[in-house]
């Protein structure tokens, strides 16, 4: 039981540090390249879904 508590506390700390650093990196990328995180996603969505094609 003691090992499980240690594992859970270490996993919580490491995941918090990992996701916190990931969020920081994404925020910095988005501040230098505005809309860089969303624009390719929407373009791919339009191409994959076939929107804008005339029948």
mmCIF entry with sequence, helices, sheets and N, C-alpha, C, O atoms, coordinates in Angstrom:
data_MODEL
# 
_entry.id   MODEL 
# 
_entity.id                         1 
_entity.type                       polymer 
_entity.pdbx_number_of_molecules   1 
# 
_entity_poly.entity_id                      1 
_entity_poly.type                           'polypeptide(L)' 
_entity_poly.nstd_linkage                   no 
_entity_poly.nstd_monomer                   no 
_entity_poly.pdbx_seq_one_letter_code       
;(UNK)(UNK)(UNK)(UNK)(UNK)(UNK)(UNK)(UNK)(UNK)(UNK)(UNK)(UNK)(UNK)(UNK)(UNK)(UNK)
(UNK)(UNK)(UNK)(UNK)(UNK)(UNK)(UNK)(UNK)(UNK)(UNK)(UNK)(UNK)(UNK)(UNK)(UNK)(UNK)
(UNK)(UNK)(UNK)(UNK)(UNK)(UNK)(UNK)(UNK)(UNK)(UNK)(UNK)(UNK)(UNK)(UNK)(UNK)(UNK)
(UNK)(UNK)(UNK)(UNK)(UNK)(UNK)(UNK)
;
_entity_poly.pdbx_seq_one_letter_code_can   XXXXXXXXXXXXXXXXXXXXXXXXXXXXXXXXXXXXXXXXXXXXXXXXXXXXXXX 
_entity_poly.pdbx_strand_id                 A 
# 
loop_
_entity_poly_seq.entity_id 
_entity_poly_seq.num 
_entity_poly_seq.mon_id 
_entity_poly_seq.hetero 
1 1  UNK n 
1 2  UNK n 
1 3  UNK n 
1 4  UNK n 
1 5  UNK n 
1 6  UNK n 
1 7  UNK n 
1 8  UNK n 
1 9  UNK n 
1 10 UNK n 
1 11 UNK n 
1 12 UNK n 
1 13 UNK n 
1 14 UNK n 
1 15 UNK n 
1 16 UNK n 
1 17 UNK n 
1 18 UNK n 
1 19 UNK n 
1 20 UNK n 
1 21 UNK n 
1 22 UNK n 
1 23 UNK n 
1 24 UNK n 
1 25 UNK n 
1 26 UNK n 
1 27 UNK n 
1 28 UNK n 
1 29 UNK n 
1 30 UNK n 
1 31 UNK n 
1 32 UNK n 
1 33 UNK n 
1 34 UNK n 
1 35 UNK n 
1 36 UNK n 
1 37 UNK n 
1 38 UNK n 
1 39 UNK n 
1 40 UNK n 
1 41 UNK n 
1 42 UNK n 
1 43 UNK n 
1 44 UNK n 
1 45 UNK n 
1 46 UNK n 
1 47 UNK n 
1 48 UNK n 
1 49 UNK n 
1 50 UNK n 
1 51 UNK n 
1 52 UNK n 
1 53 UNK n 
1 54 UNK n 
1 55 UNK n 
# 
_struct_asym.id          A 
_struct_asym.entity_id   1 
# 
loop_
_struct_conf.conf_type_id 
_struct_conf.id 
_struct_conf.pdbx_PDB_helix_id 
_struct_conf.beg_label_comp_id 
_struct_conf.beg_label_asym_id 
_struct_conf.beg_label_seq_id 
_struct_conf.pdbx_beg_PDB_ins_code 
_struct_conf.end_label_comp_id 
_struct_conf.end_label_asym_id 
_struct_conf.end_label_seq_id 
_struct_conf.pdbx_end_PDB_ins_code 
_struct_conf.beg_auth_comp_id 
_struct_conf.beg_auth_asym_id 
_struct_conf.beg_auth_seq_id 
_struct_conf.end_auth_comp_id 
_struct_conf.end_auth_asym_id 
_struct_conf.end_auth_seq_id 
_struct_conf.pdbx_PDB_helix_class 
_struct_conf.details 
_struct_conf.pdbx_PDB_helix_length 
HELX_P HELX_P1 AA1 UNK A 2  ? UNK A 32 ? UNK A 2  UNK A 32 1 ? 31 
HELX_P HELX_P2 AA2 UNK A 39 ? UNK A 49 ? UNK A 39 UNK A 49 1 ? 11 
# 
_struct_conf_type.id          HELX_P 
_struct_conf_type.criteria    ? 
_struct_conf_type.reference   ? 
# 
loop_
_atom_site.group_PDB 
_atom_site.id 
_atom_site.type_symbol 
_atom_site.label_atom_id 
_atom_site.label_alt_id 
_atom_site.label_comp_id 
_atom_site.label_asym_id 
_atom_site.label_entity_id 
_atom_site.label_seq_id 
_atom_site.pdbx_PDB_ins_code 
_atom_site.Cartn_x 
_atom_site.Cartn_y 
_atom_site.Cartn_z 
_atom_site.occupancy 
_atom_site.B_iso_or_equiv 
_atom_site.pdbx_formal_charge 
_atom_site.auth_seq_id 
_atom_site.auth_comp_id 
_atom_site.auth_asym_id 
_atom_site.auth_atom_id 
_atom_site.pdbx_PDB_model_num 
ATOM 1   N N  . UNK A 1 1  ? 0.827   -1.197 0.000   1.00 0.00 ? 1  UNK A N  1 
ATOM 2   C CA . UNK A 1 1  ? 0.000   0.000  0.000   1.00 0.00 ? 1  UNK A CA 1 
ATOM 3   C C  . UNK A 1 1  ? 0.870   1.259  0.000   1.00 0.00 ? 1  UNK A C  1 
ATOM 4   O O  . UNK A 1 1  ? 0.535   2.269  -0.618  1.00 0.00 ? 1  UNK A O  1 
ATOM 5   N N  . UNK A 1 2  ? 1.987   1.165  0.707   1.00 0.00 ? 2  UNK A N  1 
ATOM 6   C CA . UNK A 1 2  ? 2.889   2.315  0.770   1.00 0.00 ? 2  UNK A CA 1 
ATOM 7   C C  . UNK A 1 2  ? 3.467   2.621  -0.608  1.00 0.00 ? 2  UNK A C  1 
ATOM 8   O O  . UNK A 1 2  ? 3.571   3.783  -1.000  1.00 0.00 ? 2  UNK A O  1 
ATOM 9   N N  . UNK A 1 3  ? 3.846   1.566  -1.343  1.00 0.00 ? 3  UNK A N  1 
ATOM 10  C CA . UNK A 1 3  ? 4.401   1.766  -2.687  1.00 0.00 ? 3  UNK A CA 1 
ATOM 11  C C  . UNK A 1 3  ? 3.374   2.377  -3.635  1.00 0.00 ? 3  UNK A C  1 
ATOM 12  O O  . UNK A 1 3  ? 3.722   3.195  -4.486  1.00 0.00 ? 3  UNK A O  1 
ATOM 13  N N  . UNK A 1 4  ? 2.121   1.987  -3.491  1.00 0.00 ? 4  UNK A N  1 
ATOM 14  C CA . UNK A 1 4  ? 1.062   2.542  -4.329  1.00 0.00 ? 4  UNK A CA 1 
ATOM 15  C C  . UNK A 1 4  ? 0.885   4.035  -4.065  1.00 0.00 ? 4  UNK A C  1 
ATOM 16  O O  . UNK A 1 4  ? 0.705   4.814  -5.001  1.00 0.00 ? 4  UNK A O  1 
ATOM 17  N N  . UNK A 1 5  ? 0.933   4.432  -2.811  1.00 0.00 ? 5  UNK A N  1 
ATOM 18  C CA . UNK A 1 5  ? 0.802   5.853  -2.473  1.00 0.00 ? 5  UNK A CA 1 
ATOM 19  C C  . UNK A 1 5  ? 1.972   6.657  -3.034  1.00 0.00 ? 5  UNK A C  1 
ATOM 20  O O  . UNK A 1 5  ? 1.786   7.768  -3.530  1.00 0.00 ? 5  UNK A O  1 
ATOM 21  N N  . UNK A 1 6  ? 3.174   6.098  -2.954  1.00 0.00 ? 6  UNK A N  1 
ATOM 22  C CA . UNK A 1 6  ? 4.346   6.783  -3.500  1.00 0.00 ? 6  UNK A CA 1 
ATOM 23  C C  . UNK A 1 6  ? 4.221   6.901  -5.012  1.00 0.00 ? 6  UNK A C  1 
ATOM 24  O O  . UNK A 1 6  ? 4.504   7.955  -5.580  1.00 0.00 ? 6  UNK A O  1 
ATOM 25  N N  . UNK A 1 7  ? 3.794   5.817  -5.668  1.00 0.00 ? 7  UNK A N  1 
ATOM 26  C CA . UNK A 1 7  ? 3.640   5.839  -7.124  1.00 0.00 ? 7  UNK A CA 1 
ATOM 27  C C  . UNK A 1 7  ? 2.608   6.874  -7.549  1.00 0.00 ? 7  UNK A C  1 
ATOM 28  O O  . UNK A 1 7  ? 2.845   7.633  -8.489  1.00 0.00 ? 7  UNK A O  1 
ATOM 29  N N  . UNK A 1 8  ? 1.478   6.914  -6.875  1.00 0.00 ? 8  UNK A N  1 
ATOM 30  C CA . UNK A 1 8  ? 0.425   7.849  -7.246  1.00 0.00 ? 8  UNK A CA 1 
ATOM 31  C C  . UNK A 1 8  ? 0.855   9.296  -7.035  1.00 0.00 ? 8  UNK A C  1 
ATOM 32  O O  . UNK A 1 8  ? 0.507   10.171 -7.828  1.00 0.00 ? 8  UNK A O  1 
ATOM 33  N N  . UNK A 1 9  ? 1.604   9.550  -5.977  1.00 0.00 ? 9  UNK A N  1 
ATOM 34  C CA . UNK A 1 9  ? 2.042   10.925 -5.743  1.00 0.00 ? 9  UNK A CA 1 
ATOM 35  C C  . UNK A 1 9  ? 3.101   11.340 -6.762  1.00 0.00 ? 9  UNK A C  1 
ATOM 36  O O  . UNK A 1 9  ? 3.096   12.481 -7.226  1.00 0.00 ? 9  UNK A O  1 
ATOM 37  N N  . UNK A 1 10 ? 4.003   10.434 -7.114  1.00 0.00 ? 10 UNK A N  1 
ATOM 38  C CA . UNK A 1 10 ? 5.029   10.746 -8.112  1.00 0.00 ? 10 UNK A CA 1 
ATOM 39  C C  . UNK A 1 10 ? 4.391   10.929 -9.482  1.00 0.00 ? 10 UNK A C  1 
ATOM 40  O O  . UNK A 1 10 ? 4.753   11.848 -10.217 1.00 0.00 ? 10 UNK A O  1 
ATOM 41  N N  . UNK A 1 11 ? 3.442   10.061 -9.832  1.00 0.00 ? 11 UNK A N  1 
ATOM 42  C CA . UNK A 1 11 ? 2.770   10.174 -11.128 1.00 0.00 ? 11 UNK A CA 1 
ATOM 43  C C  . UNK A 1 11 ? 1.995   11.483 -11.220 1.00 0.00 ? 11 UNK A C  1 
ATOM 44  O O  . UNK A 1 11 ? 1.967   12.108 -12.280 1.00 0.00 ? 11 UNK A O  1 
ATOM 45  N N  . UNK A 1 12 ? 1.377   11.898 -10.147 1.00 0.00 ? 12 UNK A N  1 
ATOM 46  C CA . UNK A 1 12 ? 0.627   13.150 -10.141 1.00 0.00 ? 12 UNK A CA 1 
ATOM 47  C C  . UNK A 1 12 ? 1.555   14.345 -10.340 1.00 0.00 ? 12 UNK A C  1 
ATOM 48  O O  . UNK A 1 12 ? 1.245   15.255 -11.109 1.00 0.00 ? 12 UNK A O  1 
ATOM 49  N N  . UNK A 1 13 ? 2.678   14.340 -9.656  1.00 0.00 ? 13 UNK A N  1 
ATOM 50  C CA . UNK A 1 13 ? 3.632   15.448 -9.781  1.00 0.00 ? 13 UNK A CA 1 
ATOM 51  C C  . UNK A 1 13 ? 4.230   15.488 -11.185 1.00 0.00 ? 13 UNK A C  1 
ATOM 52  O O  . UNK A 1 13 ? 4.322   16.555 -11.791 1.00 0.00 ? 13 UNK A O  1 
ATOM 53  N N  . UNK A 1 14 ? 4.633   14.336 -11.700 1.00 0.00 ? 14 UNK A N  1 
ATOM 54  C CA . UNK A 1 14 ? 5.232   14.308 -13.035 1.00 0.00 ? 14 UNK A CA 1 
ATOM 55  C C  . UNK A 1 14 ? 4.238   14.696 -14.116 1.00 0.00 ? 14 UNK A C  1 
ATOM 56  O O  . UNK A 1 14 ? 4.591   15.421 -15.046 1.00 0.00 ? 14 UNK A O  1 
ATOM 57  N N  . UNK A 1 15 ? 3.004   14.227 -14.011 1.00 0.00 ? 15 UNK A N  1 
ATOM 58  C CA . UNK A 1 15 ? 2.008   14.597 -15.023 1.00 0.00 ? 15 UNK A CA 1 
ATOM 59  C C  . UNK A 1 15 ? 1.667   16.077 -14.939 1.00 0.00 ? 15 UNK A C  1 
ATOM 60  O O  . UNK A 1 15 ? 1.432   16.714 -15.966 1.00 0.00 ? 15 UNK A O  1 
ATOM 61  N N  . UNK A 1 16 ? 1.637   16.635 -13.733 1.00 0.00 ? 16 UNK A N  1 
ATOM 62  C CA . UNK A 1 16 ? 1.385   18.072 -13.589 1.00 0.00 ? 16 UNK A CA 1 
ATOM 63  C C  . UNK A 1 16 ? 2.511   18.884 -14.218 1.00 0.00 ? 16 UNK A C  1 
ATOM 64  O O  . UNK A 1 16 ? 2.252   19.864 -14.916 1.00 0.00 ? 16 UNK A O  1 
ATOM 65  N N  . UNK A 1 17 ? 3.754   18.485 -13.979 1.00 0.00 ? 17 UNK A N  1 
ATOM 66  C CA . UNK A 1 17 ? 4.889   19.180 -14.589 1.00 0.00 ? 17 UNK A CA 1 
ATOM 67  C C  . UNK A 1 17 ? 4.877   19.037 -16.107 1.00 0.00 ? 17 UNK A C  1 
ATOM 68  O O  . UNK A 1 17 ? 5.145   20.001 -16.824 1.00 0.00 ? 17 UNK A O  1 
ATOM 69  N N  . UNK A 1 18 ? 4.569   17.843 -16.597 1.00 0.00 ? 18 UNK A N  1 
ATOM 70  C CA . UNK A 1 18 ? 4.548   17.597 -18.037 1.00 0.00 ? 18 UNK A CA 1 
ATOM 71  C C  . UNK A 1 18 ? 3.484   18.443 -18.732 1.00 0.00 ? 18 UNK A C  1 
ATOM 72  O O  . UNK A 1 18 ? 3.771   19.123 -19.717 1.00 0.00 ? 18 UNK A O  1 
ATOM 73  N N  . UNK A 1 19 ? 2.259   18.400 -18.217 1.00 0.00 ? 19 UNK A N  1 
ATOM 74  C CA . UNK A 1 19 ? 1.183   19.141 -18.864 1.00 0.00 ? 19 UNK A CA 1 
ATOM 75  C C  . UNK A 1 19 ? 1.348   20.650 -18.678 1.00 0.00 ? 19 UNK A C  1 
ATOM 76  O O  . UNK A 1 19 ? 0.962   21.429 -19.549 1.00 0.00 ? 19 UNK A O  1 
ATOM 77  N N  . UNK A 1 20 ? 1.912   21.055 -17.559 1.00 0.00 ? 20 UNK A N  1 
ATOM 78  C CA . UNK A 1 20 ? 2.182   22.473 -17.361 1.00 0.00 ? 20 UNK A CA 1 
ATOM 79  C C  . UNK A 1 20 ? 3.210   22.995 -18.350 1.00 0.00 ? 20 UNK A C  1 
ATOM 80  O O  . UNK A 1 20 ? 3.046   24.083 -18.902 1.00 0.00 ? 20 UNK A O  1 
ATOM 81  N N  . UNK A 1 21 ? 4.270   22.226 -18.577 1.00 0.00 ? 21 UNK A N  1 
ATOM 82  C CA . UNK A 1 21 ? 5.278   22.649 -19.556 1.00 0.00 ? 21 UNK A CA 1 
ATOM 83  C C  . UNK A 1 21 ? 4.729   22.591 -20.972 1.00 0.00 ? 21 UNK A C  1 
ATOM 84  O O  . UNK A 1 21 ? 5.069   23.439 -21.796 1.00 0.00 ? 21 UNK A O  1 
ATOM 85  N N  . UNK A 1 22 ? 3.891   21.613 -21.272 1.00 0.00 ? 22 UNK A N  1 
ATOM 86  C CA . UNK A 1 22 ? 3.281   21.522 -22.594 1.00 0.00 ? 22 UNK A CA 1 
ATOM 87  C C  . UNK A 1 22 ? 2.377   22.718 -22.871 1.00 0.00 ? 22 UNK A C  1 
ATOM 88  O O  . UNK A 1 22 ? 2.395   23.278 -23.967 1.00 0.00 ? 22 UNK A O  1 
ATOM 89  N N  . UNK A 1 23 ? 1.594   23.102 -21.882 1.00 0.00 ? 23 UNK A N  1 
ATOM 90  C CA . UNK A 1 23 ? 0.728   24.274 -22.035 1.00 0.00 ? 23 UNK A CA 1 
ATOM 91  C C  . UNK A 1 23 ? 1.576   25.529 -22.232 1.00 0.00 ? 23 UNK A C  1 
ATOM 92  O O  . UNK A 1 23 ? 1.246   26.372 -23.066 1.00 0.00 ? 23 UNK A O  1 
ATOM 93  N N  . UNK A 1 24 ? 2.652   25.659 -21.482 1.00 0.00 ? 24 UNK A N  1 
ATOM 94  C CA . UNK A 1 24 ? 3.526   26.816 -21.634 1.00 0.00 ? 24 UNK A CA 1 
ATOM 95  C C  . UNK A 1 24 ? 4.143   26.894 -23.018 1.00 0.00 ? 24 UNK A C  1 
ATOM 96  O O  . UNK A 1 24 ? 4.224   27.972 -23.608 1.00 0.00 ? 24 UNK A O  1 
ATOM 97  N N  . UNK A 1 25 ? 4.577   25.760 -23.536 1.00 0.00 ? 25 UNK A N  1 
ATOM 98  C CA . UNK A 1 25 ? 5.157   25.734 -24.882 1.00 0.00 ? 25 UNK A CA 1 
ATOM 99  C C  . UNK A 1 25 ? 4.114   26.109 -25.924 1.00 0.00 ? 25 UNK A C  1 
ATOM 100 O O  . UNK A 1 25 ? 4.397   26.890 -26.833 1.00 0.00 ? 25 UNK A O  1 
ATOM 101 N N  . UNK A 1 26 ? 2.909   25.558 -25.801 1.00 0.00 ? 26 UNK A N  1 
ATOM 102 C CA . UNK A 1 26 ? 1.852   25.876 -26.762 1.00 0.00 ? 26 UNK A CA 1 
ATOM 103 C C  . UNK A 1 26 ? 1.457   27.347 -26.707 1.00 0.00 ? 26 UNK A C  1 
ATOM 104 O O  . UNK A 1 26 ? 1.183   27.955 -27.742 1.00 0.00 ? 26 UNK A O  1 
ATOM 105 N N  . UNK A 1 27 ? 1.428   27.917 -25.519 1.00 0.00 ? 27 UNK A N  1 
ATOM 106 C CA . UNK A 1 27 ? 1.104   29.341 -25.395 1.00 0.00 ? 27 UNK A CA 1 
ATOM 107 C C  . UNK A 1 27 ? 2.190   30.191 -26.047 1.00 0.00 ? 27 UNK A C  1 
ATOM 108 O O  . UNK A 1 27 ? 1.884   31.167 -26.732 1.00 0.00 ? 27 UNK A O  1 
ATOM 109 N N  . UNK A 1 28 ? 3.450   29.830 -25.841 1.00 0.00 ? 28 UNK A N  1 
ATOM 110 C CA . UNK A 1 28 ? 4.541   30.588 -26.458 1.00 0.00 ? 28 UNK A CA 1 
ATOM 111 C C  . UNK A 1 28 ? 4.521   30.459 -27.975 1.00 0.00 ? 28 UNK A C  1 
ATOM 112 O O  . UNK A 1 28 ? 4.736   31.446 -28.678 1.00 0.00 ? 28 UNK A O  1 
ATOM 113 N N  . UNK A 1 29 ? 4.270   29.270 -28.487 1.00 0.00 ? 29 UNK A N  1 
ATOM 114 C CA . UNK A 1 29 ? 4.179   29.093 -29.941 1.00 0.00 ? 29 UNK A CA 1 
ATOM 115 C C  . UNK A 1 29 ? 3.050   29.941 -30.494 1.00 0.00 ? 29 UNK A C  1 
ATOM 116 O O  . UNK A 1 29 ? 3.201   30.585 -31.532 1.00 0.00 ? 29 UNK A O  1 
ATOM 117 N N  . UNK A 1 30 ? 1.918   29.943 -29.802 1.00 0.00 ? 30 UNK A N  1 
ATOM 118 C CA . UNK A 1 30 ? 0.770   30.703 -30.279 1.00 0.00 ? 30 UNK A CA 1 
ATOM 119 C C  . UNK A 1 30 ? 1.015   32.207 -30.178 1.00 0.00 ? 30 UNK A C  1 
ATOM 120 O O  . UNK A 1 30 ? 0.418   32.971 -30.938 1.00 0.00 ? 30 UNK A O  1 
ATOM 121 N N  . UNK A 1 31 ? 1.868   32.650 -29.269 1.00 0.00 ? 31 UNK A N  1 
ATOM 122 C CA . UNK A 1 31 ? 2.139   34.090 -29.187 1.00 0.00 ? 31 UNK A CA 1 
ATOM 123 C C  . UNK A 1 31 ? 3.069   34.550 -30.307 1.00 0.00 ? 31 UNK A C  1 
ATOM 124 O O  . UNK A 1 31 ? 2.977   35.694 -30.753 1.00 0.00 ? 31 UNK A O  1 
ATOM 125 N N  . UNK A 1 32 ? 3.966   33.671 -30.769 1.00 0.00 ? 32 UNK A N  1 
ATOM 126 C CA . UNK A 1 32 ? 4.856   34.035 -31.866 1.00 0.00 ? 32 UNK A CA 1 
ATOM 127 C C  . UNK A 1 32 ? 4.204   33.845 -33.229 1.00 0.00 ? 32 UNK A C  1 
ATOM 128 O O  . UNK A 1 32 ? 4.390   34.664 -34.129 1.00 0.00 ? 32 UNK A O  1 
ATOM 129 N N  . UNK A 1 33 ? 3.440   32.767 -33.383 1.00 0.00 ? 33 UNK A N  1 
ATOM 130 C CA . UNK A 1 33 ? 2.775   32.457 -34.645 1.00 0.00 ? 33 UNK A CA 1 
ATOM 131 C C  . UNK A 1 33 ? 1.280   32.431 -34.381 1.00 0.00 ? 33 UNK A C  1 
ATOM 132 O O  . UNK A 1 33 ? 0.725   31.396 -34.010 1.00 0.00 ? 33 UNK A O  1 
ATOM 133 N N  . UNK A 1 34 ? 0.635   33.561 -34.571 1.00 0.00 ? 34 UNK A N  1 
ATOM 134 C CA . UNK A 1 34 ? -0.782  33.664 -34.249 1.00 0.00 ? 34 UNK A CA 1 
ATOM 135 C C  . UNK A 1 34 ? -1.601  32.704 -35.104 1.00 0.00 ? 34 UNK A C  1 
ATOM 136 O O  . UNK A 1 34 ? -1.370  32.574 -36.306 1.00 0.00 ? 34 UNK A O  1 
ATOM 137 N N  . UNK A 1 35 ? -2.542  32.047 -34.480 1.00 0.00 ? 35 UNK A N  1 
ATOM 138 C CA . UNK A 1 35 ? -3.445  31.086 -35.109 1.00 0.00 ? 35 UNK A CA 1 
ATOM 139 C C  . UNK A 1 35 ? -2.723  29.894 -35.728 1.00 0.00 ? 35 UNK A C  1 
ATOM 140 O O  . UNK A 1 35 ? -3.311  29.184 -36.543 1.00 0.00 ? 35 UNK A O  1 
ATOM 141 N N  . UNK A 1 36 ? -1.484  29.661 -35.368 1.00 0.00 ? 36 UNK A N  1 
ATOM 142 C CA . UNK A 1 36 ? -0.747  28.539 -35.940 1.00 0.00 ? 36 UNK A CA 1 
ATOM 143 C C  . UNK A 1 36 ? -1.283  27.204 -35.440 1.00 0.00 ? 36 UNK A C  1 
ATOM 144 O O  . UNK A 1 36 ? -1.095  26.176 -36.090 1.00 0.00 ? 36 UNK A O  1 
ATOM 145 N N  . UNK A 1 37 ? -1.944  27.215 -34.300 1.00 0.00 ? 37 UNK A N  1 
ATOM 146 C CA . UNK A 1 37 ? -2.428  25.958 -33.743 1.00 0.00 ? 37 UNK A CA 1 
ATOM 147 C C  . UNK A 1 37 ? -3.798  25.574 -34.280 1.00 0.00 ? 37 UNK A C  1 
ATOM 148 O O  . UNK A 1 37 ? -4.178  24.406 -34.192 1.00 0.00 ? 37 UNK A O  1 
ATOM 149 N N  . UNK A 1 38 ? -4.538  26.503 -34.826 1.00 0.00 ? 38 UNK A N  1 
ATOM 150 C CA . UNK A 1 38 ? -5.895  26.198 -35.270 1.00 0.00 ? 38 UNK A CA 1 
ATOM 151 C C  . UNK A 1 38 ? -6.031  26.179 -36.783 1.00 0.00 ? 38 UNK A C  1 
ATOM 152 O O  . UNK A 1 38 ? -6.852  25.428 -37.309 1.00 0.00 ? 38 UNK A O  1 
ATOM 153 N N  . UNK A 1 39 ? -5.255  26.978 -37.496 1.00 0.00 ? 39 UNK A N  1 
ATOM 154 C CA . UNK A 1 39 ? -5.447  27.108 -38.939 1.00 0.00 ? 39 UNK A CA 1 
ATOM 155 C C  . UNK A 1 39 ? -5.253  25.786 -39.688 1.00 0.00 ? 39 UNK A C  1 
ATOM 156 O O  . UNK A 1 39 ? -6.118  25.435 -40.491 1.00 0.00 ? 39 UNK A O  1 
ATOM 157 N N  . UNK A 1 40 ? -4.167  25.034 -39.473 1.00 0.00 ? 40 UNK A N  1 
ATOM 158 C CA . UNK A 1 40 ? -4.023  23.765 -40.199 1.00 0.00 ? 40 UNK A CA 1 
ATOM 159 C C  . UNK A 1 40 ? -5.130  22.771 -39.855 1.00 0.00 ? 40 UNK A C  1 
ATOM 160 O O  . UNK A 1 40 ? -5.540  21.977 -40.702 1.00 0.00 ? 40 UNK A O  1 
ATOM 161 N N  . UNK A 1 41 ? -5.607  22.815 -38.624 1.00 0.00 ? 41 UNK A N  1 
ATOM 162 C CA . UNK A 1 41 ? -6.667  21.887 -38.237 1.00 0.00 ? 41 UNK A CA 1 
ATOM 163 C C  . UNK A 1 41 ? -7.921  22.130 -39.061 1.00 0.00 ? 41 UNK A C  1 
ATOM 164 O O  . UNK A 1 41 ? -8.535  21.179 -39.544 1.00 0.00 ? 41 UNK A O  1 
ATOM 165 N N  . UNK A 1 42 ? -8.307  23.382 -39.229 1.00 0.00 ? 42 UNK A N  1 
ATOM 166 C CA . UNK A 1 42 ? -9.521  23.674 -39.970 1.00 0.00 ? 42 UNK A CA 1 
ATOM 167 C C  . UNK A 1 42 ? -9.340  23.422 -41.464 1.00 0.00 ? 42 UNK A C  1 
ATOM 168 O O  . UNK A 1 42 ? -10.276 22.993 -42.138 1.00 0.00 ? 42 UNK A O  1 
ATOM 169 N N  . UNK A 1 43 ? -8.148  23.685 -41.984 1.00 0.00 ? 43 UNK A N  1 
ATOM 170 C CA . UNK A 1 43 ? -7.901  23.398 -43.402 1.00 0.00 ? 43 UNK A CA 1 
ATOM 171 C C  . UNK A 1 43 ? -8.008  21.896 -43.651 1.00 0.00 ? 43 UNK A C  1 
ATOM 172 O O  . UNK A 1 43 ? -8.634  21.475 -44.623 1.00 0.00 ? 43 UNK A O  1 
ATOM 173 N N  . UNK A 1 44 ? -7.404  21.084 -42.784 1.00 0.00 ? 44 UNK A N  1 
ATOM 174 C CA . UNK A 1 44 ? -7.491  19.634 -42.935 1.00 0.00 ? 44 UNK A CA 1 
ATOM 175 C C  . UNK A 1 44 ? -8.916  19.155 -42.787 1.00 0.00 ? 44 UNK A C  1 
ATOM 176 O O  . UNK A 1 44 ? -9.338  18.233 -43.485 1.00 0.00 ? 44 UNK A O  1 
ATOM 177 N N  . UNK A 1 45 ? -9.657  19.763 -41.895 1.00 0.00 ? 45 UNK A N  1 
ATOM 178 C CA . UNK A 1 45 ? -11.048 19.377 -41.701 1.00 0.00 ? 45 UNK A CA 1 
ATOM 179 C C  . UNK A 1 45 ? -11.854 19.643 -42.963 1.00 0.00 ? 45 UNK A C  1 
ATOM 180 O O  . UNK A 1 45 ? -12.692 18.830 -43.353 1.00 0.00 ? 45 UNK A O  1 
ATOM 181 N N  . UNK A 1 46 ? -11.604 20.769 -43.596 1.00 0.00 ? 46 UNK A N  1 
ATOM 182 C CA . UNK A 1 46 ? -12.329 21.114 -44.826 1.00 0.00 ? 46 UNK A CA 1 
ATOM 183 C C  . UNK A 1 46 ? -11.951 20.163 -45.952 1.00 0.00 ? 46 UNK A C  1 
ATOM 184 O O  . UNK A 1 46 ? -12.816 19.717 -46.705 1.00 0.00 ? 46 UNK A O  1 
ATOM 185 N N  . UNK A 1 47 ? -10.677 19.853 -46.071 1.00 0.00 ? 47 UNK A N  1 
ATOM 186 C CA . UNK A 1 47 ? -10.227 18.969 -47.151 1.00 0.00 ? 47 UNK A CA 1 
ATOM 187 C C  . UNK A 1 47 ? -10.749 17.555 -46.939 1.00 0.00 ? 47 UNK A C  1 
ATOM 188 O O  . UNK A 1 47 ? -11.234 16.924 -47.879 1.00 0.00 ? 47 UNK A O  1 
ATOM 189 N N  . UNK A 1 48 ? -10.654 17.052 -45.710 1.00 0.00 ? 48 UNK A N  1 
ATOM 190 C CA . UNK A 1 48 ? -11.087 15.684 -45.429 1.00 0.00 ? 48 UNK A CA 1 
ATOM 191 C C  . UNK A 1 48 ? -12.594 15.549 -45.580 1.00 0.00 ? 48 UNK A C  1 
ATOM 192 O O  . UNK A 1 48 ? -13.079 14.567 -46.141 1.00 0.00 ? 48 UNK A O  1 
ATOM 193 N N  . UNK A 1 49 ? -13.334 16.529 -45.084 1.00 0.00 ? 49 UNK A N  1 
ATOM 194 C CA . UNK A 1 49 ? -14.791 16.459 -45.147 1.00 0.00 ? 49 UNK A CA 1 
ATOM 195 C C  . UNK A 1 49 ? -15.305 16.734 -46.553 1.00 0.00 ? 49 UNK A C  1 
ATOM 196 O O  . UNK A 1 49 ? -16.445 16.393 -46.867 1.00 0.00 ? 49 UNK A O  1 
ATOM 197 N N  . UNK A 1 50 ? -14.490 17.341 -47.400 1.00 0.00 ? 50 UNK A N  1 
ATOM 198 C CA . UNK A 1 50 ? -14.902 17.631 -48.756 1.00 0.00 ? 50 UNK A CA 1 
ATOM 199 C C  . UNK A 1 50 ? -15.821 18.824 -48.867 1.00 0.00 ? 50 UNK A C  1 
ATOM 200 O O  . UNK A 1 50 ? -16.589 18.932 -49.823 1.00 0.00 ? 50 UNK A O  1 
ATOM 201 N N  . UNK A 1 51 ? -15.754 19.718 -47.903 1.00 0.00 ? 51 UNK A N  1 
ATOM 202 C CA . UNK A 1 51 ? -16.595 20.909 -47.960 1.00 0.00 ? 51 UNK A CA 1 
ATOM 203 C C  . UNK A 1 51 ? -16.124 21.807 -49.089 1.00 0.00 ? 51 UNK A C  1 
ATOM 204 O O  . UNK A 1 51 ? -14.931 21.871 -49.384 1.00 0.00 ? 51 UNK A O  1 
ATOM 205 N N  . UNK A 1 52 ? -17.034 22.478 -49.699 1.00 0.00 ? 52 UNK A N  1 
ATOM 206 C CA . UNK A 1 52 ? -16.695 23.411 -50.755 1.00 0.00 ? 52 UNK A CA 1 
ATOM 207 C C  . UNK A 1 52 ? -16.635 22.777 -52.127 1.00 0.00 ? 52 UNK A C  1 
ATOM 208 O O  . UNK A 1 52 ? -16.433 23.476 -53.121 1.00 0.00 ? 52 UNK A O  1 
ATOM 209 N N  . UNK A 1 53 ? -16.807 21.463 -52.204 1.00 0.00 ? 53 UNK A N  1 
ATOM 210 C CA . UNK A 1 53 ? -16.821 20.808 -53.506 1.00 0.00 ? 53 UNK A CA 1 
ATOM 211 C C  . UNK A 1 53 ? -18.196 20.949 -54.128 1.00 0.00 ? 53 UNK A C  1 
ATOM 212 O O  . UNK A 1 53 ? -19.220 20.823 -53.457 1.00 0.00 ? 53 UNK A O  1 
ATOM 213 N N  . UNK A 1 54 ? -18.194 21.206 -55.400 1.00 0.00 ? 54 UNK A N  1 
ATOM 214 C CA . UNK A 1 54 ? -19.468 21.320 -56.108 1.00 0.00 ? 54 UNK A CA 1 
ATOM 215 C C  . UNK A 1 54 ? -19.828 19.959 -56.687 1.00 0.00 ? 54 UNK A C  1 
ATOM 216 O O  . UNK A 1 54 ? -18.988 19.265 -57.260 1.00 0.00 ? 54 UNK A O  1 
ATOM 217 N N  . UNK A 1 55 ? -21.072 19.602 -56.529 1.00 0.00 ? 55 UNK A N  1 
ATOM 218 C CA . UNK A 1 55 ? -21.530 18.300 -57.051 1.00 0.00 ? 55 UNK A CA 1 
ATOM 219 C C  . UNK A 1 55 ? -21.874 18.383 -58.517 1.00 0.00 ? 55 UNK A C  1 
ATOM 220 O O  . UNK A 1 55 ? -22.274 17.384 -59.114 1.00 0.00 ? 55 UNK A O  1 
# 
